[in-house]
Amino acid sequence: GSVWSISEFDKESLREGPRAVNPALFPNTVINSPASQISIRFNIKGFNTTISTGFTSSTDAISYAVNMIKNYDDYKVVLAGGVEELCEQTYKGFHKIGHLAGSRPGKEEVNCPFDKRRNGIVMGEGSAILILEELEHAKKRGAKIYAEILGYGTSFDVKSKNIYNPKATGATDSIQYALEDAKLAPDSIDYICASANSTLDCDVMETRAIKNVFNSKSSSIPISSIKSMIGECFSASGAMSLAASVGMIEEEFVAPTINYEQVDKRCDLNYVASKADLTDMNKLLIDTFSPTGNNAVLVIGGINE
């Protein structure tokens, strides 16, 4: 990520003047520096771009990569994913707007999506990169194929201003668009990898969006949030959820939502809690929703159906 480098570069410039700035900090201040470093390290000379849409960045990047493969014959294999750093500047920013668990007086520092005790995010950091490949190209070289990207949907919610829209308008639309893109009916979905991040408004909003789309089936679809285990990784969260979901298809299990102990009547769906359930899944929905209005959803499926 670039937030720390941008902050350090600007801090030195303001305090000591531009001549005192360490020039070694400059290359990492540009937002595409992680992708550039990867390309340099592995001598990748194809197109190189960075999508910066906040919480949905890596989900949007994966869709961008899929479109490159679909629309341009020259591109058969694309690396796509996301990265997020945990730094003082990010921590202070989310604390100031009250998004961190325990940031309000008397509240417990706990990471528990969908649980009644939730009061904010626990920050995480990390990266997830996936190899996306044109199907016939992958078959020809004998690659192991784990899953297929079936659909993508996105919708910006203009009612979100550092808080998730309680009506879930954008989230609902993005799920519906993803299902339409995948040419699937709602009752085809076997599992939902939730965006729920242990904030009061996100988890309720996502519950409403799922109900809006799946209606009576919403109470029977297994749902869990891997953020209960890895924290909120912002830009990287979509790619991390996708990687986890591919693993669930491969290993035939549902990752749990840990720390789910106290039921919130506003979150009343089928949340997988405490331990992983063994199950055979084929069609999965992956949600990534942002408090600043971006909503992006992927649908994936097992390849051997």
Secondary structure, DSSP 4 states (H G I P E B T S, - for coil): --HHHHHHHHHHHHHH-GGGS-GGGGGGGSTTHHHHHHHHHHT--S-------GGGHHHHHHHHHHHHHHH-TT-SEEEEEEEE---HHHHHHHHHTT-BTT-STT------TTBTT--SB-B--EEEEEEEE-HHHHHHTT-----EEEEEEE---TT-SSS--TT-HHHHHHHHHHHHHHT--GGG--EEE----S-HHHHHHHHHHHHHHHGGGGGTS-EE-THHHH-B-GGGHHHHHHHHHHHHHHHTEE--BTT--SB-TT--S-B-BSSPEE----EEEEEEE-TTS-EEEEEEE-TT-
